[in-house]
Amino acid sequence: MTERLRLTLRVDADNKPALGHGKIRLLEQLAETGSISAAGRAMGMSYRRTWLLVDSLNQLFREPLVVTRPGGGGGAFLTAEGEAVVRCYRAIEKEAAQAAAEQLAELEKLLTPQVG
């Protein structure tokens, strides 16, 4: 990979944005924290925005990616399907970056030189 360029991926489903680095990072944060609100805070998002993103992901796939725990302590966790989606996206991302490395290096040579 180059120092100045980074390849990012977005996966569309039914001609609509479905998955990208932001939603995947949210799922990873949720897995780390065990909390929808903590995951959102870690990413600088409101609880409402975070919940809407989680809900949209749960609606998109046959099985929910995130399940909440009922009760006072609450919490949330990734399902096996959620873990599989994160693994699959990260694998696609890695393979795409490797495949595009030569072209990204070529593009980087065409950039205006950095000042400073």
Steps between C-alpha positions, in 0.01 A plus 500: 500500500610856453561756771253759370226293340264256663249278329157490664216272403126533499276205434160576353197273524197552279659820364528653849806544723513203736845466654802722521793561730285706740234236560763229530694709752175551693446123515859456618454765770178335610679164527774665708273696733192279524287814478324687222534832682870447583574400140328815375682721750834350393418608146360841592140412412177555686319199644216555252733502198678193631175314561369589153817363339481179704132462414568554128768229510268262683228563239739447208609147587291183540613466860572792736863606529449657844285375786424694816480347845177579681502616857653765722863456395407457140783493254533370149713253308575388148334180389690235307361665185630838615845357559489333157405829328794681665743220410378487140517878452852519646613214274356673192666825609839332540481322165388816319786702654752237393356485149505879465839567662689551173240736353474696827878545503478625141223746595700620796787601269253724313387689812613851569798483736420552867620822656656488845 
